[in-house]
């Protein structure tokens, strides 16, 4: 009850413990004490043993409360109507408890809510049409209750809805046509209800659908032939990583009918895989056992190489000289002609929610992980509209992560250059700091310099050098306030589909005034003069 004395408290997280409520009190009175914390934004109390009732006074909590999660902690009684007073709430989750009664109609007043979970309780009655007012609802889970009667047709009209779970209830009549044709829903579980009727062919044309569960109902008729069309189910592209050979226990790896290319690994468990696992990928090559075209060899006799050197070396020298001249001219152009300050130019920012990031990365799954850094991880994200992006997630447990996120946002929102990785948007709340960046399918330069599977010819190397130098020239002299990257290395140079280089990772970059730049140049010069560098 003393928690209410912490009047500046913004976040309370006591999840996954063995905490209990005062057995002499019916209500969870410690929640009532939090009414005094007017800056509270997040309350997480899931996975404890409170065994009490949600107090009606819960509606008097701070109007700025954004997250309330109390899953699997023995809560009983009803869901109070007063919860609707928490107008800023975007996550309300009380699944896995002993709640009874009906779903309050007043939940329809939580117009900012994105995640609503009342699953695994003993709720009865119908799903009220007021839930259709939740225009920002992304995830709705009412599964494993005692809900009955017909679904409101307006529920399928929620364009923000991506994940819907109504399984293990007693919902009746037909599946509303709006749910069958909603192109935004990606995961829909209607299993183990009393739905009847047939499936309309249109349900198979919902391109965004990834998971559909309809088992345990009273549906009749044929499964629409449009479900499972290869064009919508197979769209893998790129190469099969050589590192896959290290999967010692691999027995099944079927990637047929995609757009994969490059050499099929033939070591490790891949030796036991048949050609049937790789059919329908016209650009794959490899060993004869896979029944694909042989990979082109790079072997050239040493004598042939020697004969050709006298022709190749002069060409290389000429290219290098031209590149040096080009860089020199770029470096010594008129530095008084600065590019305009673009920090105030209009930018179209794509709004992306936390749950869209979560879904795009398959809940930050290892299969989506691109790289690990000192301050966080980078994931490949595939969004519902087909957009592919690189999502840099900062590890907020590390000291300096917040500062690094702020620095990168501050720097990247000010600068524009064809060889800088473009920022699509950011996602920032108390639980997540992430940058959604332009995806670079060819990875980083370090991979191409150190891997035995990748090769850069002399022209590509020079073009990458020019790209990077062009970027640095812009950062140092093309912007009114010079910017020093401070962490330029091959792993921070990314390559797009055309092998054009892009500089990334401005987490420790410095923005200098003109006077600071002059001072820094003098310090560097003195260090060289006195032999300290």
SELORO-251735 format. One record per residue (C-alpha): z, x, y; residue number from 1. Coordinates in nm, 2 decimals. Last residue first. Example, Ala and Ser with C-alpha at 12.3 -4.5 7.8 and 13.67 -1.06 7.14 Angstrom:
ATOM|w|u|v|seq
ATOM|0.71|1.37|-0.11|2 .
ATOM|0.78|1.23|-0.45|1 .
//
This chain:
ATOM|w|u|v|seq
ATOM|-3.36|4.99|0.95|533 .
ATOM|-3.07|5.17|1.12|532 .
ATOM|-3.29|5.46|1.22|531 .
ATOM|-3.20|5.47|1.58|530 .
ATOM|-3.55|5.37|1.70|529 .
ATOM|-3.59|5.10|1.44|528 .
ATOM|-3.26|4.94|1.53|527 .
ATOM|-3.35|4.96|1.90|526 .
ATOM|-3.67|4.77|1.84|525 .
ATOM|-3.49|4.50|1.64|524 .
ATOM|-3.24|4.46|1.92|523 .
ATOM|-3.51|4.44|2.18|522 .
ATOM|-3.70|4.18|1.99|521 .
ATOM|-3.39|3.97|1.95|520 .
ATOM|-3.31|3.99|2.33|519 .
ATOM|-3.66|3.88|2.41|518 .
ATOM|-3.64|3.59|2.16|517 .
ATOM|-3.30|3.48|2.30|516 .
ATOM|-3.44|3.47|2.65|515 .
ATOM|-3.73|3.25|2.54|514 .
ATOM|-3.50|3.01|2.36|513 .
ATOM|-3.47|3.04|1.99|512 .
ATOM|-3.47|2.78|1.70|511 .
ATOM|-3.34|2.94|1.38|510 .
ATOM|-3.43|2.85|1.02|509 .
ATOM|-3.16|2.82|0.76|508 .
ATOM|-3.28|2.50|0.59|507 .
ATOM|-3.65|2.55|0.69|506 .
ATOM|-3.78|2.52|0.33|505 .
ATOM|-4.16|2.51|0.32|504 .
ATOM|-4.47|2.71|0.42|503 .
ATOM|-4.80|2.56|0.30|502 .
ATOM|-5.08|2.76|0.14|501 .
ATOM|-5.42|2.60|0.06|500 .
ATOM|-5.49|2.62|-0.31|499 .
ATOM|-5.72|2.31|-0.29|498 .
ATOM|-5.47|2.09|-0.48|497 .
ATOM|-5.19|2.21|-0.26|496 .
ATOM|-5.00|2.54|-0.28|495 .
ATOM|-4.64|2.60|-0.18|494 .
ATOM|-4.49|2.91|-0.01|493 .
ATOM|-4.11|2.89|-0.03|492 .
ATOM|-4.11|3.06|-0.38|491 .
ATOM|-4.32|3.34|-0.24|490 .
ATOM|-4.06|3.44|0.02|489 .
ATOM|-3.98|3.35|0.39|488 .
ATOM|-3.61|3.28|0.44|487 .
ATOM|-3.53|3.34|0.80|486 .
ATOM|-3.80|3.09|0.93|485 .
ATOM|-3.78|3.20|1.30|484 .
ATOM|-3.88|2.93|1.55|483 .
ATOM|-3.98|3.02|1.90|482 .
ATOM|-3.91|2.74|2.16|481 .
ATOM|-4.24|2.64|2.34|480 .
ATOM|-4.43|2.64|2.01|479 .
ATOM|-4.74|2.85|1.94|478 .
ATOM|-4.57|3.19|1.97|477 .
ATOM|-4.32|3.24|1.68|476 .
ATOM|-4.38|2.92|1.48|475 .
ATOM|-4.76|2.92|1.54|474 .
ATOM|-4.79|3.29|1.45|473 .
ATOM|-4.58|3.23|1.14|472 .
ATOM|-4.81|2.95|1.02|471 .
ATOM|-5.12|3.16|1.08|470 .
ATOM|-4.96|3.44|0.89|469 .
ATOM|-4.90|3.21|0.60|468 .
ATOM|-5.25|3.07|0.59|467 .
ATOM|-5.40|3.42|0.64|466 .
ATOM|-5.20|3.55|0.34|465 .
ATOM|-5.30|3.25|0.13|464 .
ATOM|-5.67|3.31|0.22|463 .
ATOM|-5.63|3.68|0.13|462 .
ATOM|-5.48|3.60|-0.21|461 .
ATOM|-5.75|3.34|-0.28|460 .
ATOM|-6.03|3.60|-0.20|459 .
ATOM|-5.87|3.86|-0.42|458 .
ATOM|-5.85|3.64|-0.73|457 .
ATOM|-5.53|3.45|-0.81|456 .
ATOM|-5.43|3.40|-1.18|455 .
ATOM|-5.19|3.17|-1.36|454 .
ATOM|-5.09|3.17|-1.73|453 .
ATOM|-4.92|3.51|-1.73|452 .
ATOM|-4.69|3.39|-1.46|451 .
ATOM|-4.55|3.63|-1.18|450 .
ATOM|-4.78|3.59|-0.89|449 .
ATOM|-4.90|3.23|-0.94|448 .
ATOM|-4.55|3.11|-1.01|447 .
ATOM|-4.41|3.29|-0.70|446 .
ATOM|-4.68|3.12|-0.49|445 .
ATOM|-4.53|2.78|-0.54|444 .
ATOM|-4.65|2.47|-0.73|443 .
ATOM|-5.01|2.37|-0.77|442 .
ATOM|-4.95|2.00|-0.72|441 .
ATOM|-4.80|2.02|-0.38|440 .
ATOM|-4.63|1.69|-0.29|439 .
ATOM|-4.58|1.61|0.08|438 .
ATOM|-4.21|1.58|0.14|437 .
ATOM|-3.93|1.32|0.11|436 .
ATOM|-3.62|1.48|0.24|435 .
ATOM|-3.28|1.39|0.09|434 .
ATOM|-2.92|1.36|0.18|433 .
ATOM|-2.74|1.13|-0.05|432 .
ATOM|-2.39|0.98|-0.10|431 .
ATOM|-2.28|0.91|0.26|430 .
ATOM|-2.63|0.81|0.37|429 .
ATOM|-2.95|0.98|0.44|428 .
ATOM|-3.31|0.94|0.32|427 .
ATOM|-3.58|1.13|0.50|426 .
ATOM|-3.94|1.06|0.57|425 .
ATOM|-4.30|1.18|0.50|424 .
ATOM|-4.23|1.54|0.60|423 .
ATOM|-4.53|1.77|0.59|422 .
ATOM|-4.53|2.11|0.44|421 .
ATOM|-4.65|2.35|0.71|420 .
ATOM|-5.00|2.50|0.68|419 .
ATOM|-5.18|2.23|0.88|418 .
ATOM|-4.93|2.27|1.16|417 .
ATOM|-4.70|2.02|1.34|416 .
ATOM|-4.35|2.10|1.46|415 .
ATOM|-4.06|1.90|1.61|414 .
ATOM|-3.95|1.68|1.33|413 .
ATOM|-3.95|1.98|1.09|412 .
ATOM|-3.69|2.17|1.29|411 .
ATOM|-3.43|1.90|1.34|410 .
ATOM|-3.47|1.76|0.99|409 .
ATOM|-3.44|2.11|0.84|408 .
ATOM|-3.13|2.19|1.05|407 .
ATOM|-2.97|1.86|0.97|406 .
ATOM|-3.02|1.91|0.59|405 .
ATOM|-2.89|2.27|0.61|404 .
ATOM|-2.59|2.16|0.81|403 .
ATOM|-2.51|1.89|0.54|402 .
ATOM|-2.55|2.15|0.26|401 .
ATOM|-2.34|2.41|0.44|400 .
ATOM|-2.06|2.41|0.18|399 .
ATOM|-2.19|2.28|-0.15|398 .
ATOM|-2.07|1.94|-0.28|397 .
ATOM|-2.35|1.77|-0.08|396 .
ATOM|-2.61|1.91|-0.31|395 .
ATOM|-2.93|1.84|-0.10|394 .
ATOM|-3.21|1.65|-0.27|393 .
ATOM|-3.56|1.76|-0.19|392 .
ATOM|-3.80|1.49|-0.30|391 .
ATOM|-4.16|1.60|-0.36|390 .
ATOM|-4.40|1.31|-0.32|389 .
ATOM|-4.65|1.09|-0.52|388 .
ATOM|-4.74|0.76|-0.36|387 .
ATOM|-4.85|0.50|-0.62|386 .
ATOM|-4.71|0.20|-0.43|385 .
ATOM|-4.42|0.19|-0.67|384 .
ATOM|-4.32|0.55|-0.59|383 .
ATOM|-4.37|0.86|-0.81|382 .
ATOM|-4.12|1.12|-0.72|381 .
ATOM|-4.13|1.49|-0.83|380 .
ATOM|-3.78|1.64|-0.78|379 .
ATOM|-3.65|1.93|-0.57|378 .
ATOM|-3.29|2.05|-0.62|377 .
ATOM|-3.00|2.16|-0.40|376 .
ATOM|-2.87|2.43|-0.17|375 .
ATOM|-2.94|2.75|-0.36|374 .
ATOM|-3.25|2.61|-0.51|373 .
ATOM|-3.36|2.44|-0.83|372 .
ATOM|-3.72|2.34|-0.90|371 .
ATOM|-3.96|2.07|-1.00|370 .
ATOM|-3.72|1.83|-1.18|369 .
ATOM|-3.89|1.50|-1.29|368 .
ATOM|-3.83|1.55|-1.66|367 .
ATOM|-3.47|1.64|-1.57|366 .
ATOM|-3.41|1.29|-1.45|365 .
ATOM|-3.31|1.22|-1.08|364 .
ATOM|-3.26|0.85|-1.16|363 .
ATOM|-3.62|0.83|-1.28|362 .
ATOM|-3.73|1.02|-0.97|361 .
ATOM|-3.91|0.72|-0.81|360 .
ATOM|-3.63|0.49|-0.91|359 .
ATOM|-3.36|0.68|-0.74|358 .
ATOM|-3.58|0.74|-0.43|357 .
ATOM|-3.65|0.37|-0.42|356 .
ATOM|-3.28|0.30|-0.47|355 .
ATOM|-3.19|0.52|-0.17|354 .
ATOM|-3.44|0.33|0.05|353 .
ATOM|-3.77|0.45|0.18|352 .
ATOM|-3.90|0.36|0.53|351 .
ATOM|-4.23|0.53|0.60|350 .
ATOM|-4.23|0.69|0.95|349 .
ATOM|-4.54|0.67|1.17|348 .
ATOM|-4.49|0.94|1.43|347 .
ATOM|-4.53|0.90|1.81|346 .
ATOM|-4.53|1.23|1.99|345 .
ATOM|-4.19|1.33|2.14|344 .
ATOM|-4.14|1.64|1.93|343 .
ATOM|-4.50|1.74|1.98|342 .
ATOM|-4.43|1.99|2.26|341 .
ATOM|-4.78|2.10|2.36|340 .
ATOM|-4.92|2.42|2.21|339 .
ATOM|-4.86|2.72|2.42|338 .
ATOM|-5.12|2.91|2.62|337 .
ATOM|-4.91|3.19|2.76|336 .
ATOM|-4.94|3.38|2.43|335 .
ATOM|-5.31|3.46|2.50|334 .
ATOM|-5.44|3.58|2.17|333 .
ATOM|-5.29|3.89|2.02|332 .
ATOM|-5.17|3.76|1.68|331 .
ATOM|-5.48|3.55|1.62|330 .
ATOM|-5.70|3.84|1.70|329 .
ATOM|-5.50|4.07|1.47|328 .
ATOM|-5.51|3.82|1.19|327 .
ATOM|-5.88|3.79|1.21|326 .
ATOM|-5.93|4.17|1.23|325 .
ATOM|-5.71|4.22|0.92|324 .
ATOM|-5.90|3.95|0.73|323 .
ATOM|-6.23|4.11|0.82|322 .
ATOM|-6.10|4.45|0.70|321 .
ATOM|-5.97|4.30|0.38|320 .
ATOM|-6.31|4.13|0.31|319 .
ATOM|-6.50|4.45|0.37|318 .
ATOM|-6.27|4.65|0.15|317 .
ATOM|-6.31|4.40|-0.13|316 .
ATOM|-6.69|4.41|-0.10|315 .
ATOM|-6.68|4.79|-0.11|314 .
ATOM|-6.47|4.78|-0.42|313 .
ATOM|-6.68|4.53|-0.62|312 .
ATOM|-7.01|4.73|-0.64|311 .
ATOM|-6.86|5.06|-0.74|310 .
ATOM|-6.62|4.88|-0.97|309 .
ATOM|-6.89|4.71|-1.17|308 .
ATOM|-6.97|5.01|-1.40|307 .
ATOM|-6.60|5.06|-1.46|306 .
ATOM|-6.54|4.70|-1.56|305 .
ATOM|-6.84|4.71|-1.80|304 .
ATOM|-6.69|5.02|-1.96|303 .
ATOM|-6.36|4.86|-1.99|302 .
ATOM|-6.51|4.57|-2.18|301 .
ATOM|-6.44|4.22|-2.04|300 .
ATOM|-6.21|3.97|-2.19|299 .
ATOM|-6.15|3.66|-1.98|298 .
ATOM|-6.21|3.41|-2.26|297 .
ATOM|-6.31|3.05|-2.19|296 .
ATOM|-6.09|2.81|-2.38|295 .
ATOM|-6.25|2.66|-2.69|294 .
ATOM|-6.35|2.29|-2.67|293 .
ATOM|-6.11|2.05|-2.84|292 .
ATOM|-6.07|1.97|-3.21|291 .
ATOM|-5.69|2.05|-3.20|290 .
ATOM|-5.71|2.27|-3.51|289 .
ATOM|-5.99|2.48|-3.33|288 .
ATOM|-5.74|2.63|-3.09|287 .
ATOM|-5.75|2.54|-2.72|286 .
ATOM|-5.92|2.34|-2.45|285 .
ATOM|-5.83|2.02|-2.26|284 .
ATOM|-6.07|1.88|-2.01|283 .
ATOM|-6.19|1.58|-2.20|282 .
ATOM|-5.85|1.44|-2.27|281 .
ATOM|-5.91|1.14|-2.50|280 .
ATOM|-5.77|1.29|-2.82|279 .
ATOM|-5.46|1.51|-2.79|278 .
ATOM|-5.21|1.39|-3.05|277 .
ATOM|-5.48|1.31|-3.31|276 .
ATOM|-5.57|1.68|-3.32|275 .
ATOM|-5.26|1.76|-3.52|274 .
ATOM|-4.93|1.91|-3.43|273 .
ATOM|-4.76|2.17|-3.66|272 .
ATOM|-4.86|2.48|-3.45|271 .
ATOM|-4.72|2.30|-3.15|270 .
ATOM|-4.37|2.35|-3.29|269 .
ATOM|-4.36|2.71|-3.16|268 .
ATOM|-4.70|2.85|-3.04|267 .
ATOM|-5.03|2.68|-2.98|266 .
ATOM|-5.00|2.56|-2.63|265 .
ATOM|-5.30|2.34|-2.53|264 .
ATOM|-5.51|2.51|-2.27|263 .
ATOM|-5.61|2.34|-1.95|262 .
ATOM|-5.66|1.98|-1.87|261 .
ATOM|-5.48|1.65|-1.90|260 .
ATOM|-5.64|1.32|-1.78|259 .
ATOM|-5.49|1.09|-2.03|258 .
ATOM|-5.61|0.92|-2.35|257 .
ATOM|-5.38|1.10|-2.60|256 .
ATOM|-5.05|1.26|-2.50|255 .
ATOM|-4.87|1.23|-2.84|254 .
ATOM|-4.59|1.48|-2.89|253 .
ATOM|-4.40|1.42|-3.21|252 .
ATOM|-4.21|1.68|-3.42|251 .
ATOM|-4.03|1.89|-3.15|250 .
ATOM|-3.72|2.05|-3.27|249 .
ATOM|-3.80|2.40|-3.14|248 .
ATOM|-3.90|2.29|-2.79|247 .
ATOM|-3.97|2.65|-2.68|246 .
ATOM|-4.35|2.59|-2.71|245 .
ATOM|-4.32|2.34|-2.42|244 .
ATOM|-4.28|2.65|-2.19|243 .
ATOM|-4.66|2.67|-2.18|242 .
ATOM|-4.66|2.36|-1.97|241 .
ATOM|-4.93|2.10|-2.06|240 .
ATOM|-5.16|2.10|-1.76|239 .
ATOM|-5.24|1.85|-1.50|238 .
ATOM|-5.28|1.47|-1.53|237 .
ATOM|-5.10|1.18|-1.69|236 .
ATOM|-5.25|0.84|-1.61|235 .
ATOM|-5.21|0.63|-1.92|234 .
ATOM|-5.05|0.29|-1.91|233 .
ATOM|-5.25|0.11|-1.64|232 .
ATOM|-5.59|0.22|-1.75|231 .
ATOM|-5.49|0.18|-2.12|230 .
ATOM|-5.44|-0.20|-2.08|229 .
ATOM|-5.10|-0.27|-2.21|228 .
ATOM|-5.07|-0.64|-2.12|227 .
ATOM|-5.41|-0.79|-2.03|226 .
ATOM|-5.45|-0.92|-2.39|225 .
ATOM|-5.19|-1.19|-2.30|224 .
ATOM|-4.94|-1.24|-2.59|223 .
ATOM|-5.04|-1.56|-2.76|222 .
ATOM|-4.86|-1.89|-2.76|221 .
ATOM|-4.49|-1.97|-2.76|220 .
ATOM|-4.18|-1.86|-2.58|219 .
ATOM|-3.84|-1.97|-2.72|218 .
ATOM|-3.64|-1.67|-2.61|217 .
ATOM|-3.48|-1.37|-2.79|216 .
ATOM|-3.72|-1.11|-2.67|215 .
ATOM|-3.88|-1.11|-2.32|214 .
ATOM|-3.82|-0.76|-2.19|213 .
ATOM|-4.07|-0.60|-1.95|212 .
ATOM|-4.05|-0.24|-1.84|211 .
ATOM|-4.29|-0.05|-1.62|210 .
ATOM|-4.45|-0.33|-1.41|209 .
ATOM|-4.62|-0.19|-1.10|208 .
ATOM|-4.97|-0.30|-1.21|207 .
ATOM|-4.88|-0.67|-1.26|206 .
ATOM|-5.21|-0.75|-1.44|205 .
ATOM|-5.04|-0.83|-1.77|204 .
ATOM|-4.84|-1.11|-1.61|203 .
ATOM|-5.16|-1.27|-1.49|202 .
ATOM|-5.25|-1.38|-1.85|201 .
ATOM|-4.98|-1.65|-1.82|200 .
ATOM|-4.70|-1.63|-2.09|199 .
ATOM|-4.64|-1.95|-2.28|198 .
ATOM|-4.37|-2.21|-2.26|197 .
ATOM|-4.00|-2.17|-2.32|196 .
ATOM|-3.71|-1.98|-2.17|195 .
ATOM|-3.37|-2.03|-2.35|194 .
ATOM|-3.22|-1.69|-2.28|193 .
ATOM|-3.20|-1.37|-2.49|192 .
ATOM|-3.44|-1.15|-2.29|191 .
ATOM|-3.53|-1.19|-1.93|190 .
ATOM|-3.53|-0.82|-1.84|189 .
ATOM|-3.77|-0.72|-1.56|188 .
ATOM|-3.83|-0.36|-1.44|187 .
ATOM|-4.10|-0.28|-1.19|186 .
ATOM|-4.11|-0.59|-0.97|185 .
ATOM|-4.35|-0.54|-0.68|184 .
ATOM|-4.66|-0.72|-0.81|183 .
ATOM|-4.48|-1.05|-0.85|182 .
ATOM|-4.71|-1.25|-1.07|181 .
ATOM|-4.49|-1.36|-1.35|180 .
ATOM|-4.18|-1.39|-1.13|179 .
ATOM|-4.37|-1.63|-0.89|178 .
ATOM|-4.49|-1.83|-1.19|177 .
ATOM|-4.13|-1.92|-1.27|176 .
ATOM|-4.04|-1.85|-1.64|175 .
ATOM|-4.03|-2.19|-1.81|174 .
ATOM|-3.73|-2.41|-1.88|173 .
ATOM|-3.39|-2.27|-1.94|172 .
ATOM|-3.14|-2.00|-1.86|171 .
ATOM|-2.86|-1.96|-2.11|170 .
ATOM|-2.76|-1.60|-2.04|169 .
ATOM|-2.81|-1.28|-2.23|168 .
ATOM|-3.07|-1.12|-2.00|167 .
ATOM|-3.10|-1.19|-1.63|166 .
ATOM|-3.19|-0.83|-1.52|165 .
ATOM|-3.42|-0.77|-1.22|164 .
ATOM|-3.53|-0.44|-1.08|163 .
ATOM|-3.79|-0.40|-0.80|162 .
ATOM|-3.72|-0.68|-0.56|161 .
ATOM|-3.83|-0.60|-0.20|160 .
ATOM|-4.11|-0.87|-0.21|159 .
ATOM|-3.86|-1.14|-0.29|158 .
ATOM|-4.10|-1.43|-0.39|157 .
ATOM|-3.98|-1.42|-0.75|156 .
ATOM|-3.65|-1.56|-0.65|155 .
ATOM|-3.82|-1.85|-0.47|154 .
ATOM|-3.89|-2.02|-0.80|153 .
ATOM|-3.52|-2.09|-0.85|152 .
ATOM|-3.44|-2.02|-1.22|151 .
ATOM|-3.37|-2.33|-1.43|150 .
ATOM|-3.04|-2.43|-1.58|149 .
ATOM|-2.77|-2.19|-1.72|148 .
ATOM|-2.56|-1.89|-1.64|147 .
ATOM|-2.30|-1.79|-1.90|146 .
ATOM|-2.30|-1.41|-1.83|145 .
ATOM|-2.46|-1.11|-1.99|144 .
ATOM|-2.71|-1.02|-1.72|143 .
ATOM|-2.67|-1.09|-1.35|142 .
ATOM|-2.82|-0.77|-1.23|141 .
ATOM|-3.03|-0.77|-0.91|140 .
ATOM|-3.17|-0.45|-0.77|139 .
ATOM|-3.39|-0.42|-0.45|138 .
ATOM|-3.26|-0.70|-0.24|137 .
ATOM|-3.37|-0.65|0.12|136 .
ATOM|-3.47|-1.02|0.18|135 .
ATOM|-3.15|-1.15|0.04|134 .
ATOM|-3.23|-1.51|0.15|133 .
ATOM|-3.35|-1.59|-0.21|132 .
ATOM|-2.99|-1.56|-0.32|131 .
ATOM|-2.93|-1.89|-0.13|130 .
ATOM|-3.14|-2.06|-0.40|129 .
ATOM|-2.83|-2.06|-0.62|128 .
ATOM|-2.84|-1.91|-0.97|127 .
ATOM|-2.69|-2.18|-1.18|126 .
ATOM|-2.35|-2.25|-1.34|125 .
ATOM|-2.12|-2.00|-1.52|124 .
ATOM|-1.99|-1.65|-1.47|123 .
ATOM|-1.81|-1.49|-1.76|122 .
ATOM|-1.87|-1.12|-1.67|121 .
ATOM|-2.12|-0.86|-1.80|120 .
ATOM|-2.34|-0.85|-1.49|119 .
ATOM|-2.24|-0.92|-1.13|118 .
ATOM|-2.45|-0.65|-0.97|117 .
ATOM|-2.61|-0.68|-0.63|116 .
ATOM|-2.80|-0.38|-0.49|115 .
ATOM|-3.00|-0.39|-0.17|114 .
ATOM|-2.76|-0.60|0.05|113 .
ATOM|-2.86|-0.63|0.42|112 .
ATOM|-2.89|-1.01|0.42|111 .
ATOM|-2.54|-1.06|0.28|110 .
ATOM|-2.54|-1.43|0.39|109 .
ATOM|-2.68|-1.53|0.05|108 .
ATOM|-2.36|-1.42|-0.11|107 .
ATOM|-2.22|-1.74|0.05|106 .
ATOM|-2.35|-1.95|-0.24|105 .
ATOM|-2.08|-1.80|-0.45|104 .
ATOM|-2.18|-1.72|-0.81|103 .
ATOM|-1.98|-1.96|-1.03|102 .
ATOM|-1.64|-1.95|-1.20|101 .
ATOM|-1.52|-1.66|-1.40|100 .
ATOM|-1.48|-1.28|-1.35|99 .
ATOM|-1.35|-1.08|-1.65|98 .
ATOM|-1.51|-0.75|-1.56|97 .
ATOM|-1.82|-0.55|-1.66|96 .
ATOM|-2.01|-0.57|-1.34|95 .
ATOM|-1.85|-0.58|-0.99|94 .
ATOM|-2.12|-0.42|-0.78|93 .
ATOM|-2.19|-0.49|-0.41|92 .
ATOM|-2.43|-0.24|-0.24|91 .
ATOM|-2.59|-0.30|0.10|90 .
ATOM|-2.28|-0.44|0.28|89 .
ATOM|-2.33|-0.46|0.66|88 .
ATOM|-2.23|-0.83|0.69|87 .
ATOM|-1.90|-0.80|0.51|86 .
ATOM|-1.81|-1.16|0.60|85 .
ATOM|-1.99|-1.28|0.29|84 .
ATOM|-1.71|-1.15|0.08|83 .
ATOM|-1.51|-1.45|0.20|82 .
ATOM|-1.65|-1.67|-0.08|81 .
ATOM|-1.42|-1.48|-0.33|80 .
ATOM|-1.57|-1.39|-0.67|79 .
ATOM|-1.34|-1.57|-0.91|78 .
ATOM|-1.05|-1.47|-1.13|77 .
ATOM|-1.04|-1.14|-1.33|76 .
ATOM|-1.08|-0.77|-1.25|75 .
ATOM|-1.03|-0.55|-1.55|74 .
ATOM|-1.18|-0.23|-1.41|73 .
ATOM|-1.53|-0.22|-1.55|72 .
ATOM|-1.72|-0.22|-1.23|71 .
ATOM|-1.55|-0.22|-0.88|70 .
ATOM|-1.82|-0.10|-0.64|69 .
ATOM|-1.81|-0.18|-0.27|68 .
ATOM|-2.06|0.00|-0.04|67 .
ATOM|-2.16|-0.06|0.32|66 .
ATOM|-1.84|-0.15|0.50|65 .
ATOM|-1.90|-0.17|0.87|64 .
ATOM|-1.75|-0.51|0.90|63 .
ATOM|-1.42|-0.35|0.80|62 .
ATOM|-1.23|-0.55|0.55|61 .
ATOM|-1.14|-0.90|0.64|60 .
ATOM|-1.36|-1.05|0.36|59 .
ATOM|-1.14|-0.89|0.10|58 .
ATOM|-0.86|-1.12|0.23|57 .
ATOM|-0.97|-1.36|-0.05|56 .
ATOM|-0.80|-1.11|-0.28|55 .
ATOM|-1.00|-0.99|-0.59|54 .
ATOM|-0.77|-1.07|-0.89|53 .
ATOM|-0.59|-0.82|-1.11|52 .
ATOM|-0.62|-0.62|-1.43|51 .
ATOM|-0.63|-0.28|-1.25|50 .
ATOM|-0.73|-0.07|-1.54|49 .
ATOM|-0.98|0.18|-1.40|48 .
ATOM|-1.36|0.23|-1.44|47 .
ATOM|-1.48|0.14|-1.09|46 .
ATOM|-1.28|0.18|-0.77|45 .
ATOM|-1.55|0.28|-0.52|44 .
ATOM|-1.50|0.18|-0.15|43 .
ATOM|-1.75|0.31|0.11|42 .
ATOM|-1.78|0.25|0.48|41 .
ATOM|-1.43|0.22|0.62|40 .
ATOM|-1.41|0.27|1.00|39 .
ATOM|-1.17|-0.02|1.06|38 .
ATOM|-0.91|0.11|0.81|37 .
ATOM|-0.64|-0.15|0.87|36 .
ATOM|-0.80|-0.39|0.63|35 .
ATOM|-0.74|-0.12|0.36|34 .
ATOM|-0.39|-0.26|0.30|33 .
ATOM|-0.55|-0.57|0.14|32 .
ATOM|-0.73|-0.35|-0.11|31 .
ATOM|-0.39|-0.22|-0.22|30 .
ATOM|-0.29|-0.58|-0.30|29 .
ATOM|-0.52|-0.62|-0.59|28 .
ATOM|-0.40|-0.98|-0.65|27 .
ATOM|-0.16|-1.11|-0.91|26 .
ATOM|0.13|-0.87|-0.82|25 .
ATOM|0.42|-0.80|-1.05|24 .
ATOM|0.20|-0.57|-1.26|23 .
ATOM|0.14|-0.34|-0.96|22 .
ATOM|-0.23|-0.25|-1.02|21 .
ATOM|-0.33|0.02|-1.26|20 .
ATOM|-0.51|0.36|-1.24|19 .
ATOM|-0.64|0.53|-1.55|18 .
ATOM|-0.93|0.72|-1.38|17 .
ATOM|-1.30|0.69|-1.37|16 .
ATOM|-1.35|0.59|-1.00|15 .
ATOM|-1.09|0.67|-0.73|14 .
ATOM|-1.34|0.69|-0.43|13 .
ATOM|-1.23|0.58|-0.09|12 .
ATOM|-1.46|0.66|0.20|11 .
ATOM|-1.43|0.61|0.58|10 .
ATOM|-1.05|0.67|0.64|9 .
ATOM|-0.97|0.70|1.01|8 .
ATOM|-0.69|0.45|0.99|7 .
ATOM|-0.52|0.62|0.70|6 .
ATOM|-0.21|0.41|0.73|5 .
ATOM|-0.38|0.14|0.52|4 .
ATOM|-0.35|0.37|0.22|3 .
ATOM|0.03|0.30|0.23|2 .
ATOM|0.00|0.00|0.00|1 .
//
